[in-house]
Amino acid sequence: RFLGGGYGLPTAAGERAARRVTELGGPGLETTYTAKTFAALLHQARDIGSRPVLFWHTHAASEPEVSGDRALVPPAFRGYFARR
């Protein structure tokens, strides 16, 4: 439903989602994957309610780094971060 015209082609919903995330100070979303995915998440927001949601934006295939106190990362997710 949120794919639009196909892979790599932006959608209006994705562009709106990307603008909204930027307005709120979040990371930039590209139109191939993340903006479309976030648009779908916004669409489901009413069903999600007040439950926590993790939107994992990797920016690349490399392992993310943890800056600051590693203990603040939930234990279930610590294995996903590079050890530096």
C-alpha positions, 0 to 999 in steps of 0.5 A: 500500500505504501510502495507507490509507483515502485522501488526508488520512486517517492510517494506523497505520503513518504515525502510528508512523513520525511518533512514531519520527521525533519520538523520534529528534529529527527534524522533525515529519511530517504524516499526509497525505504525509510520515508515510505516505512515511516508513512506506514507507521504514521498510518498505523499510529491510531492502532498502536496507541500509547505503546512504545515503537522502535523505528530503527533507522540504520543510515547504512549497512554498517554497525551503529555506534553507541555514543555516551553511556552504553548502559542506557541501551536496552540489553536486548539491543546491545548486540546490534551496536559496534563495540568501540 
